Amino acid sequence: MKIRVNGENREVEDTIQLSAFLEQLGFNRQGIAVELNHEVVSRERWQGIALQPEDKLEIVQFVGGGSYGGSH
């Protein structure tokens, strides 16, 4: 089936859970936020959600580091 992930079309298994899909993509469970069809999904719900045709996922990965550019 086809879904959309971060604006790109993807072909996925017909019966895949959100948690399994994220694992296939190699995301660290603690370092991401997921929005499914314009609704933020808590980590506790990932296991119980089966992806459906035409679902739209937005996956945001948190990145640490950088520097503060402000004055002291």
N, CA, C and O atoms as a Tinker XYZ file with bonds, in Angstrom:
   288  protein
     1  N      0.848000   -1.184000    0.000000    73     2
     2  CA     0.000000    0.000000    0.000000    64     1     3
     3  C      0.882000    1.231000    0.000000    63     2     4     5
     4  O      2.062000    1.162000    0.344000    81     3
     5  N      0.307000    2.357000   -0.386000    73     3     6
     6  CA     1.055000    3.602000   -0.442000    64     5     7
     7  C      0.695000    4.502000    0.736000    63     6     8     9
     8  O     -0.473000    4.667000    1.086000    81     7
     9  N      1.741000    5.080000    1.337000    73     7    10
    10  CA     1.566000    6.107000    2.360000    64     9    11
    11  C      2.504000    7.252000    2.002000    63    10    12    13
    12  O      3.321000    7.137000    1.089000    81    11
    13  N      2.380000    8.339000    2.716000    73    11    14
    14  CA     3.246000    9.496000    2.475000    64    13    15
    15  C      4.040000    9.747000    3.756000    63    14    16    17
    16  O      3.464000    9.858000    4.839000    81    15
    17  N      5.371000    9.837000    3.627000    73    15    18
    18  CA     6.243000   10.040000    4.777000    64    17    19
    19  C      7.096000   11.281000    4.529000    63    18    20    21
    20  O      7.889000   11.325000    3.589000    81    19
    21  N      6.924000   12.276000    5.374000    73    19    22
    22  CA     7.657000   13.537000    5.243000    64    21    23
    23  C      7.596000   14.074000    3.815000    63    22    24    25
    24  O      8.596000   14.541000    3.270000    81    23
    25  N      6.407000   13.998000    3.221000    73    23    26
    26  CA     6.180000   14.555000    1.900000    64    25    27
    27  C      6.544000   13.662000    0.731000    63    26    28    29
    28  O      6.375000   14.058000   -0.423000    81    27
    29  N      7.046000   12.454000    1.006000    73    27    30
    30  CA     7.433000   11.536000   -0.066000    64    29    31
    31  C      6.560000   10.288000   -0.051000    63    30    32    33
    32  O      6.249000    9.756000    1.015000    81    31
    33  N      6.165000    9.822000   -1.235000    73    31    34
    34  CA     5.379000    8.597000   -1.327000    64    33    35
    35  C      6.251000    7.391000   -1.001000    63    34    36    37
    36  O      7.413000    7.318000   -1.401000    81    35
    37  N      5.666000    6.443000   -0.263000    73    35    38
    38  CA     6.358000    5.210000    0.106000    64    37    39
    39  C      5.424000    4.033000   -0.080000    63    38    40    41
    40  O      4.216000    4.138000    0.131000    81    39
    41  N      5.994000    2.925000   -0.474000    73    39    42
    42  CA     5.251000    1.667000   -0.564000    64    41    43
    43  C      5.608000    0.853000    0.682000    63    42    44    45
    44  O      6.786000    0.632000    0.963000    81    43
    45  N      4.583000    0.404000    1.435000    73    43    46
    46  CA     4.811000   -0.379000    2.654000    64    45    47
    47  C      3.933000   -1.622000    2.640000    63    46    48    49
    48  O      3.009000   -1.750000    1.837000    81    47
    49  N      4.251000   -2.540000    3.562000    73    47    50
    50  CA     3.453000   -3.759000    3.702000    64    49    51
    51  C      2.002000   -3.387000    4.018000    63    50    52    53
    52  O      1.733000   -2.357000    4.635000    81    51
    53  N      1.082000   -4.239000    3.585000    73    51    54
    54  CA    -0.342000   -3.960000    3.805000    64    53    55
    55  C     -0.744000   -3.973000    5.277000    63    54    56    57
    56  O     -1.661000   -3.254000    5.675000    81    55
    57  N     -0.076000   -4.770000    6.074000    73    55    58
    58  CA    -0.438000   -4.865000    7.493000    64    57    59
    59  C      0.795000   -4.599000    8.343000    63    58    60    61
    60  O      1.431000   -5.526000    8.846000    81    59
    61  N      1.122000   -3.330000    8.497000    73    59    62
    62  CA     2.291000   -2.974000    9.304000    64    61    63
    63  C      1.889000   -1.982000   10.383000    63    62    64    65
    64  O      1.140000   -1.036000   10.141000    81    63
    65  N      2.405000   -2.226000   11.570000    73    63    66
    66  CA     2.170000   -1.326000   12.694000    64    65    67
    67  C      3.114000   -0.138000   12.584000    63    66    68    69
    68  O      4.212000   -0.254000   12.039000    81    67
    69  N      2.685000    0.991000   13.098000    73    67    70
    70  CA     3.506000    2.194000   13.091000    64    69    71
    71  C      4.856000    1.926000   13.746000    63    70    72    73
    72  O      5.889000    2.338000   13.217000    81    71
    73  N      4.864000    1.248000   14.882000    73    71    74
    74  CA     6.122000    0.981000   15.587000    64    73    75
    75  C      7.081000    0.154000   14.736000    63    74    76    77
    76  O      8.281000    0.429000   14.721000    81    75
    77  N      6.573000   -0.859000   14.023000    73    75    78
    78  CA     7.415000   -1.697000   13.168000    64    77    79
    79  C      7.955000   -0.896000   11.994000    63    78    80    81
    80  O      9.106000   -1.081000   11.599000    81    79
    81  N      7.147000   -0.015000   11.435000    73    79    82
    82  CA     7.585000    0.808000   10.317000    64    81    83
    83  C      8.713000    1.739000   10.746000    63    82    84    85
    84  O      9.710000    1.876000   10.038000    81    83
    85  N      8.560000    2.378000   11.901000    73    83    86
    86  CA     9.597000    3.278000   12.394000    64    85    87
    87  C     10.893000    2.513000   12.664000    63    86    88    89
    88  O     11.986000    3.023000   12.420000    81    87
    89  N     10.761000    1.296000   13.165000    73    87    90
    90  CA    11.931000    0.451000   13.403000    64    89    91
    91  C     12.629000    0.100000   12.089000    63    90    92    93
    92  O     13.857000    0.116000   12.012000    81    91
    93  N     11.850000   -0.214000   11.064000    73    91    94
    94  CA    12.418000   -0.515000    9.742000    64    93    95
    95  C     13.220000    0.667000    9.205000    63    94    96    97
    96  O     14.244000    0.485000    8.547000    81    95
    97  N     12.749000    1.869000    9.491000    73    95    98
    98  CA    13.434000    3.074000    9.024000    64    97    99
    99  C     14.682000    3.380000    9.844000    63    98   100   101
   100  O     15.496000    4.217000    9.453000    81    99
   101  N     14.834000    2.698000   10.986000    73    99   102
   102  CA    16.026000    2.870000   11.814000    64   101   103
   103  C     15.983000    4.038000   12.779000    63   102   104   105
   104  O     17.026000    4.497000   13.243000    81   103
   105  N     14.787000    4.525000   13.088000    73   103   106
   106  CA    14.682000    5.647000   14.015000    64   105   107
   107  C     14.834000    5.188000   15.454000    63   106   108   109
   108  O     14.361000    4.115000   15.830000    81   107
   109  N     15.506000    6.021000   16.262000    73   107   110
   110  CA    15.608000    5.797000   17.694000    64   109   111
   111  C     14.293000    6.231000   18.314000    63   110   112   113
   112  O     13.871000    7.374000   18.142000    81   111
   113  N     13.660000    5.350000   19.017000    73   111   114
   114  CA    12.343000    5.589000   19.611000    64   113   115
   115  C     12.314000    6.854000   20.479000    63   114   116   117
   116  O     11.309000    7.566000   20.497000    81   115
   117  N     13.386000    7.133000   21.183000    73   115   118
   118  CA    13.413000    8.278000   22.099000    64   117   119
   119  C     13.721000    9.594000   21.407000    63   118   120   121
   120  O     13.490000   10.657000   21.984000    81   119
   121  N     14.230000    9.551000   20.197000    73   119   122
   122  CA    14.684000   10.778000   19.558000    64   121   123
   123  C     13.773000   11.335000   18.487000    63   122   124   125
   124  O     14.199000   12.178000   17.697000    81   123
   125  N     12.503000   10.876000   18.436000    73   123   126
   126  CA    11.622000   11.349000   17.376000    64   125   127
   127  C     10.233000   11.705000   17.907000    63   126   128   129
   128  O      9.830000   11.289000   18.993000    81   127
   129  N      9.527000   12.480000   17.110000    73   127   130
   130  CA     8.107000   12.764000   17.323000    64   129   131
   131  C      7.400000   12.377000   16.031000    63   130   132   133
   132  O      7.942000   12.550000   14.939000    81   131
   133  N      6.181000   11.850000   16.165000    73   131   134
   134  CA     5.450000   11.362000   14.998000    64   133   135
   135  C      4.074000   12.004000   14.937000    63   134   136   137
   136  O      3.349000   12.071000   15.929000    81   135
   137  N      3.737000   12.474000   13.738000    73   135   138
   138  CA     2.407000   13.004000   13.465000    64   137   139
   139  C      1.787000   12.114000   12.394000    63   138   140   141
   140  O      2.389000   11.891000   11.344000    81   139
   141  N      0.603000   11.614000   12.653000    73   139   142
   142  CA    -0.122000   10.769000   11.704000    64   141   143
   143  C     -1.406000   11.472000   11.313000    63   142   144   145
   144  O     -2.272000   11.721000   12.152000    81   143
   145  N     -1.522000   11.792000   10.028000    73   143   146
   146  CA    -2.710000   12.486000    9.520000    64   145   147
   147  C     -3.032000   13.738000   10.342000    63   146   148   149
   148  O     -4.176000   13.965000   10.737000    81   147
   149  N     -1.995000   14.541000   10.587000    73   147   150
   150  CA    -2.106000   15.835000   11.262000    64   149   151
   151  C     -2.406000   15.721000   12.759000    63   150   152   153
   152  O     -2.873000   16.686000   13.363000    81   151
   153  N     -2.147000   14.557000   13.366000    73   151   154
   154  CA    -2.354000   14.373000   14.801000    64   153   155
   155  C     -1.083000   13.780000   15.401000    63   154   156   157
   156  O     -0.598000   12.745000   14.945000    81   155
   157  N     -0.547000   14.441000   16.427000    73   155   158
   158  CA     0.642000   13.922000   17.103000    64   157   159
   159  C      0.258000   12.627000   17.819000    63   158   160   161
   160  O     -0.767000   12.545000   18.496000    81   159
   161  N      1.121000   11.616000   17.643000    73   159   162
   162  CA     0.853000   10.299000   18.227000    64   161   163
   163  C      1.879000   10.033000   19.328000    63   162   164   165
   164  O      3.084000   10.070000   19.077000    81   163
   165  N      1.405000    9.766000   20.549000    73   163   166
   166  CA     2.315000    9.477000   21.653000    64   165   167
   167  C      2.988000    8.119000   21.448000    63   166   168   169
   168  O      2.422000    7.227000   20.816000    81   167
   169  N      4.190000    7.972000   21.984000    73   167   170
   170  CA     4.948000    6.720000   21.846000    64   169   171
   171  C      4.155000    5.515000   22.347000    63   170   172   173
   172  O      4.262000    4.422000   21.792000    81   171
   173  N      3.379000    5.712000   23.371000    73   171   174
   174  CA     2.600000    4.617000   23.955000    64   173   175
   175  C      1.601000    4.028000   22.961000    63   174   176   177
   176  O      1.207000    2.870000   23.099000    81   175
   177  N      1.190000    4.803000   21.967000    73   175   178
   178  CA     0.186000    4.351000   20.995000    64   177   179
   179  C      0.783000    3.742000   19.730000    63   178   180   181
   180  O      0.056000    3.121000   18.954000    81   179
   181  N      2.098000    3.903000   19.499000    73   179   182
   182  CA     2.704000    3.439000   18.253000    64   181   183
   183  C      2.447000    1.966000   17.978000    63   182   184   185
   184  O      2.169000    1.588000   16.840000    81   183
   185  N      2.537000    1.130000   19.008000    73   183   186
   186  CA     2.386000   -0.321000   18.843000    64   185   187
   187  C      0.977000   -0.693000   18.368000    63   186   188   189
   188  O      0.815000   -1.656000   17.618000    81   187
   189  N     -0.022000    0.045000   18.788000    73   187   190
   190  CA    -1.404000   -0.313000   18.483000    64   189   191
   191  C     -1.978000    0.306000   17.225000    63   190   192   193
   192  O     -3.164000    0.131000   16.944000    81   191
   193  N     -1.170000    1.023000   16.460000    73   191   194
   194  CA    -1.686000    1.691000   15.263000    64   193   195
   195  C     -1.218000    0.957000   14.014000    63   194   196   197
   196  O     -0.019000    0.833000   13.764000    81   195
   197  N     -2.179000    0.472000   13.236000    73   195   198
   198  CA    -1.880000   -0.145000   11.944000    64   197   199
   199  C     -1.972000    0.940000   10.879000    63   198   200   201
   200  O     -2.975000    1.649000   10.789000    81   199
   201  N     -0.929000    1.066000   10.080000    73   199   202
   202  CA    -0.953000    2.060000    9.010000    64   201   203
   203  C     -1.990000    1.681000    7.957000    63   202   204   205
   204  O     -2.217000    0.503000    7.683000    81   203
   205  N     -2.610000    2.698000    7.376000    73   203   206
   206  CA    -3.670000    2.521000    6.396000    64   205   207
   207  C     -3.261000    3.176000    5.075000    63   206   208   209
   208  O     -2.435000    4.088000    5.061000    81   207
   209  N     -3.846000    2.705000    3.956000    73   207   210
   210  CA    -3.538000    3.334000    2.663000    64   209   211
   211  C     -3.785000    4.842000    2.719000    63   210   212   213
   212  O     -4.768000    5.307000    3.297000    81   211
   213  N     -2.882000    5.581000    2.114000    73   211   214
   214  CA    -2.944000    7.044000    2.003000    64   213   215
   215  C     -2.685000    7.773000    3.316000    63   214   216   217
   216  O     -2.886000    8.986000    3.379000    81   215
   217  N     -2.241000    7.074000    4.382000    73   215   218
   218  CA    -1.859000    7.760000    5.617000    64   217   219
   219  C     -0.734000    8.737000    5.313000    63   218   220   221
   220  O      0.065000    8.533000    4.399000    81   219
   221  N     -0.695000    9.806000    6.107000    73   219   222
   222  CA     0.356000   10.807000    5.973000    64   221   223
   223  C      1.114000   10.888000    7.296000    63   222   224   225
   224  O      0.551000   11.252000    8.328000    81   223
   225  N      2.393000   10.545000    7.246000    73   223   226
   226  CA     3.261000   10.584000    8.423000    64   225   227
   227  C      4.249000   11.732000    8.300000    63   226   228   229
   228  O      4.812000   11.979000    7.234000    81   227
   229  N      4.445000   12.416000    9.394000    73   227   230
   230  CA     5.532000   13.380000    9.513000    64   229   231
   231  C      6.367000   12.904000   10.691000    63   230   232   233
   232  O      5.855000   12.736000   11.798000    81   231
   233  N      7.651000   12.688000   10.449000    73   231   234
   234  CA     8.552000   12.196000   11.480000    64   233   235
   235  C      9.626000   13.250000   11.684000    63   234   236   237
   236  O     10.328000   13.631000   10.747000    81   235
   237  N      9.746000   13.716000   12.923000    73   235   238
   238  CA    10.725000   14.739000   13.259000    64   237   239
   239  C     11.746000   14.112000   14.193000    63   238   240   241
   240  O     11.393000   13.538000   15.223000    81   239
   241  N     13.027000   14.231000   13.820000    73   239   242
   242  CA    14.098000   13.680000   14.632000    64   241   243
   243  C     14.790000   14.817000   15.367000    63   242   244   245
   244  O     15.175000   15.819000   14.765000    81   243
   245  N     14.943000   14.650000   16.683000    73   243   246
   246  CA    15.602000   15.668000   17.494000    64   245   247
   247  C     17.107000   15.494000   17.394000    63   246   248   249
   248  O     17.626000   14.379000   17.455000    81   247
   249  N     17.799000   16.617000   17.239000    73   247   250
   250  CA    19.248000   16.593000   17.113000    64   249   251
   251  C     19.829000   17.507000   18.181000    63   250   252   253
   252  O     19.431000   18.665000   18.305000    81   251
   253  N     20.767000   16.981000   18.947000    73   251   254
   254  CA    21.419000   17.777000   19.987000    64   253   255
   255  C     22.650000   18.474000   19.450000    63   254   256   257
   256  O     23.069000   18.253000   18.314000    81   255
   257  N     23.217000   19.317000   20.287000    73   255   258
   258  CA    24.451000   19.990000   19.911000    64   257   259
   259  C     24.208000   21.399000   19.447000    63   258   260   261
   260  O     23.163000   21.996000   19.705000    81   259
   261  N     25.191000   21.911000   18.760000    73   259   262
   262  CA    25.098000   23.293000   18.301000    64   261   263
   263  C     25.695000   24.244000   19.310000    63   262   264   265
   264  O     26.273000   23.823000   20.312000    81   263
   265  N     25.556000   25.503000   19.047000    73   263   266
   266  CA    26.090000   26.499000   19.955000    64   265   267
   267  C     25.080000   27.621000   20.107000    63   266   268   269
   268  O     24.245000   27.856000   19.234000    81   267
   269  N     25.174000   28.281000   21.193000    73   267   270
   270  CA    24.317000   29.426000   21.475000    64   269   271
   271  C     24.984000   30.672000   20.936000    63   270   272   273
   272  O     26.134000   30.958000   21.271000    81   271
   273  N     24.279000   31.412000   20.108000    73   271   274
   274  CA    24.874000   32.576000   19.477000    64   273   275
   275  C     24.579000   33.886000   20.163000    63   274   276   277
   276  O     24.947000   34.946000   19.656000    81   275
   277  N     23.916000   33.834000   21.318000    73   275   278
   278  CA    23.558000   35.066000   22.013000    64   277   279
   279  C     24.734000   35.682000   22.732000    63   278   280   281
   280  O     25.772000   35.043000   22.903000    81   279
   281  N     24.573000   36.935000   23.157000    73   279   282
   282  CA    25.647000   37.604000   23.929000    64   281   283
   283  C     25.474000   37.268000   25.389000    63   282   284   285
   284  O     24.381000   36.912000   25.829000    81   283
   285  N     26.551000   37.381000   26.137000    73   283   286
   286  CA    26.528000   37.032000   27.573000    64   285   287
   287  C     26.326000   38.227000   28.418000    63   286   288
   288  O     26.282000   38.116000   29.644000    81   287
